[in-house]
Amino acid sequence: MSAKHLLYFTATDHYVYRWSRRALALEARFTADDAGALEFREYLRGKRRALFYLVADLAGEDFHEDQIPYLRGGDRQAVIDVGTGFLQAHAGKLALETDAISK
C-alpha cells in the first residue's frame, strides 16, 4: 500500500505530513521561495509511489461555484461549453506559470 501524505501549503511555507491511520506527523518543511521549491522537488523525487493530498491556505485563493439555470438540449450544452472553455484557458495559463517557475 502506498504511503499517504498531506501537503499543506501556506504563503510562507510548505509542510509535508505523513498520514497514518488517525495521526499526522510532520515529515518535512520547505520555504516558499526558489530554494524551497528545489528542495521540495528533490523530496518528491524520492516519493514516486506515495499518495498525496493537498490543502492550500494561500492569499487570494478563490472558490467559485457556477450554477446552470434550467436549460434543455443544445442551450444547456452551449452554457457548459462556454464554462469549460473558460476553465481550460485559465488552466493553460497556470500550467505556463508553473512551468516558468520550475525552470
C-alpha positions, 0 to 999 in steps of 0.5 A: 500500500502506498504511503499517504501524505498531506501537503499543506501549503501556506504563503510562507511555507510548505509542510509535508505530513505523513498520514497514518491511520488517525495521526499526522506527523510532520515529515518535512518543511520547505520555504516558499521561495526558489530554494524551497521549491528545489528542495521540495522537488528533490523530496518528491523525487524520492516519493514516486509511489506515495499518495498525496493530498493537498490543502492550500491556505494561500492569499487570494485563493478563490472558490467559485461555484457556477450554477446552470439555470434550467436549460434543455438540449443544445442551450444547456450544452452551449452554457457548459461549453462556454464554462469549460472553455473558460476553465481550460484557458485559465488552466493553460495559463497556470500550467505556463506559470508553473512551468516558468517557475520550475525552470 
